[in-house]
Amino acid sequence: MKSPFGQMINKYKLMKTDDLVKLARGGDAEAQCELAGRLYMGKGAKKSYELARQWYEAGAEQNHPECCLALGQMLVQGLGGEEDQQRAAALFKTAADAGNRTAMFELGAMYALGRGVKKNYAKATKYLRMSRTEQALALLDEAPTWWKPAAEKGIAEGEYQYGVCCINGYGMRSDFEEGYKWIYRAALRNHAKALDAMSQIYENGLGVEPNADKAEFWKRKYCEVTGTPLEKAGLHEGDLTVNTEEGTDDKKHNDGDE
């Protein structure tokens, strides 16, 4: 569903620049965003990064998602003023929380690179998966190199994340058997997301034969570890994004977990 901002976008795009200026000066965040865009591109107004940044700033002060995203991108590059990586990250977070997928990518990339924020592969992976843009998926192809060393050291988060990389096919061809192996290891360490994923694997038959009893077993284990009431438990983590019909007829894992 489009936000109220998004529903009004065409109205503002059709306005004359002079009319936009009046609305922007009156505090209309959507007008501020459209005016800033015209100033940034030099379309319908004389190109000025400085003025574009000022109007994006005005919209960002009202938490307008597109203004937050655009201002963050200008701050990263130092366009129209000084570079400010930390503030850019905060602006991307605001826009990402509002559902902007490009901002999710930008924030995920910053966590992956340690730019403006402390490097954090868990948060990088989270936001890149949420984004699911082409850019995000391309960066996720590097995720196996982030997580495999931790997995091989027996770190539960690394085992889980590397297993997800294997199943989702980040930087490799989807490998259900390998992914199952690592997620199962993490689940044995009571890693909450791994327990949830094991339930998802058996519920949807990801690389194994669907098994309602085993799906229920892992769901209950998840509830036990996290304190979640069973009636509120579900396959809610969403890290396994592979098509559930893909590859399930080729090679099934011969499991014997419980």
C-alpha positions in Angstrom: 0.0 0.0 0.0 1.3 3.4 -0.9 2.0 5.9 1.8 0.0 9.2 1.9 3.2 10.8 0.5 3.3 8.3 -2.4 -0.4 8.8 -3.2 0.2 12.5 -3.8 3.4 12.3 -5.8 1.8 12.9 -9.2 0.1 16.0 -8.1 3.4 17.6 -7.1 5.3 16.4 -10.2 2.8 18.3 -12.4 3.1 21.5 -10.5 5.0 24.5 -11.7 8.2 25.2 -9.8 7.0 28.5 -8.5 4.0 26.9 -7.0 6.2 24.2 -5.5 8.3 26.9 -3.9 5.3 28.4 -2.2 4.1 25.1 -0.8 7.7 24.1 0.3 8.1 27.4 2.1 4.8 26.6 3.9 6.2 23.4 5.2 4.7 20.9 2.7 7.2 18.0 2.9 6.2 16.5 -0.4 6.6 19.8 -2.1 10.0 20.1 -0.5 11.0 16.7 -1.8 9.9 17.4 -5.3 11.5 20.9 -5.4 14.8 19.4 -4.0 14.7 16.8 -6.7 14.3 19.4 -9.5 17.2 21.4 -8.0 19.3 18.3 -7.8 18.7 17.2 -11.4 18.5 20.7 -12.9 15.1 20.0 -14.4 12.5 22.8 -14.1 15.0 24.7 -12.0 18.6 25.8 -12.1 20.8 22.9 -10.8 22.1 23.5 -7.3 23.2 20.8 -4.9 23.3 23.4 -2.1 19.7 24.3 -2.5 18.6 20.8 -3.1 20.3 19.7 0.1 18.5 22.5 2.0 15.1 21.4 0.8 15.8 17.7 1.4 16.9 18.8 4.9 13.6 20.5 5.5 11.7 17.4 4.4 13.9 15.1 6.4 13.2 17.2 9.5 9.6 16.0 9.1 10.8 12.4 8.6 9.7 12.3 5.0 11.2 9.0 3.8 12.3 10.0 0.3 13.9 13.2 1.7 15.8 11.2 4.3 17.1 8.8 1.7 18.1 11.6 -0.7 19.7 13.7 1.9 21.6 10.6 3.2 22.9 9.9 -0.2 24.1 13.5 -0.6 25.8 13.4 2.8 27.6 10.2 1.8 29.0 11.9 -1.2 29.5 15.3 0.3 27.3 16.9 -2.3 26.1 20.4 -1.5 28.0 20.5 1.8 30.2 18.5 4.0 30.3 14.7 4.1 28.7 13.1 7.1 28.6 9.3 7.1 27.2 8.9 10.6 24.2 11.2 9.9 23.6 9.5 6.6 23.3 6.2 8.3 20.8 7.6 10.8 18.8 9.1 7.9 18.8 5.8 6.0 17.6 4.1 9.2 14.6 6.5 9.4 13.7 5.9 5.7 14.3 2.1 6.0 12.0 2.0 9.1 9.3 3.6 6.9 9.6 0.8 4.3 12.0 2.4 1.8 13.8 -0.5 0.1 16.6 1.6 -1.3 17.3 3.0 2.1 17.4 -0.6 3.4 20.1 -1.3 0.9 22.1 1.8 1.7 22.0 1.0 5.4 22.9 -2.6 4.8 25.8 -1.6 2.7 27.1 0.8 5.4 27.0 -2.0 8.0 28.8 -4.3 5.6 31.5 -1.8 5.0 31.7 -0.2 8.4 31.0 3.2 6.9 29.3 5.7 9.3 28.5 2.8 11.6 30.5 0.0 13.3 30.8 -2.9 10.9 28.1 -5.4 11.7 27.5 -8.3 9.3 24.3 -9.4 11.1 22.7 -6.0 10.6 24.1 -5.8 7.1 22.5 -9.1 6.2 19.2 -8.1 7.9 18.8 -4.9 5.9 20.0 -6.3 2.6 17.5 -9.2 2.9 14.8 -6.8 3.7 15.6 -4.6 0.7 15.7 -7.4 -1.9 16.7 -4.9 -4.6 19.1 -6.0 -7.3 21.9 -4.1 -5.6 21.2 -5.7 -2.3 21.1 -9.2 -3.7 24.4 -8.5 -5.5 26.0 -7.5 -2.2 24.5 -10.5 -0.5 26.6 -12.6 -2.9 29.5 -11.6 -0.6 27.8 -12.9 2.5 29.2 -16.4 2.5 32.7 -14.9 3.0 31.4 -13.0 6.0 29.8 -16.0 7.7 31.7 -19.2 6.7 34.7 -18.5 8.9 32.5 -18.0 11.9 30.5 -21.2 11.0 33.6 -23.2 10.8 34.6 -22.0 14.3 31.4 -23.3 15.7 29.8 -19.9 16.3 26.0 -20.4 16.2 25.2 -17.1 14.4 27.8 -17.9 11.8 26.4 -21.4 11.3 22.9 -20.1 10.9 23.7 -17.3 8.6 26.0 -19.4 6.4 23.3 -22.0 6.2 20.8 -19.4 5.0 23.4 -18.3 2.4 23.6 -21.9 1.1 19.8 -22.4 0.9 19.1 -18.9 -0.6 21.9 -19.2 -3.0 23.9 -16.1 -2.1 27.1 -16.1 -4.0 26.6 -19.8 -4.9 24.1 -22.2 -6.3 21.4 -23.1 -3.8 22.6 -26.1 -1.8 19.8 -27.4 0.5 21.8 -30.2 2.0 24.7 -27.9 3.0 22.4 -25.2 4.3 20.4 -27.8 6.3 23.6 -29.0 7.9 24.7 -25.6 9.2 21.3 -24.5 10.3 20.8 -27.8 12.1 24.1 -27.3 14.0 23.0 -23.8 15.0 19.6 -25.1 16.1 21.4 -27.7 18.4 23.0 -24.7 20.1 19.5 -23.2 20.7 20.0 -20.4 18.2 16.5 -18.9 18.0 16.4 -18.1 14.3 17.9 -21.5 13.5 15.1 -23.2 15.5 12.5 -21.2 13.6 14.2 -22.0 10.3 14.2 -25.7 11.0 10.5 -25.5 11.5 10.2 -23.7 8.2 12.4 -26.2 6.5 10.1 -29.1 7.5 6.9 -27.1 7.0 7.8 -26.3 3.4 10.0 -29.2 2.5 13.1 -27.3 1.8 15.6 -29.9 0.9 13.8 -32.5 3.0 10.5 -34.3 2.8 7.8 -32.2 4.4 7.1 -33.4 7.9 4.5 -31.8 10.1 5.6 -33.5 13.2 9.2 -32.3 12.9 8.0 -28.8 12.0 6.0 -28.9 15.2 8.9 -30.2 17.2 11.2 -27.3 16.1 8.4 -24.8 16.6 7.9 -25.9 20.2 11.7 -25.9 20.7 11.7 -22.3 19.4 8.9 -21.4 21.9 10.7 -23.0 24.7 14.0 -21.1 24.1 12.4 -17.7 23.3 9.5 -17.8 25.7 7.0 -17.3 22.9 3.5 -18.7 23.4 2.9 -21.5 21.0 -0.2 -19.9 19.6 1.8 -16.8 18.7 4.7 -18.8 17.1 4.9 -19.0 13.3 7.3 -18.9 10.5 7.9 -15.2 11.0 11.7 -14.7 10.6 11.6 -14.8 6.8 15.3 -15.3 6.2 14.8 -18.3 3.9 13.6 -16.6 0.7 14.2 -19.4 -1.8 11.2 -20.6 -3.8 9.9 -23.6 -1.8 9.2 -25.6 -4.9 12.8 -25.1 -6.2 15.1 -28.0 -6.0 13.0 -30.1 -3.6 12.6 -33.0 -6.0 16.2 -33.3 -6.9 18.1 -34.2 -3.7 16.4 -34.7 -0.3 18.5 -34.6 2.9 18.4 -37.9 4.6 17.7 -36.5 8.0 17.8 -38.1 11.4 17.8 -35.2 13.7 15.6 -35.9 16.6 
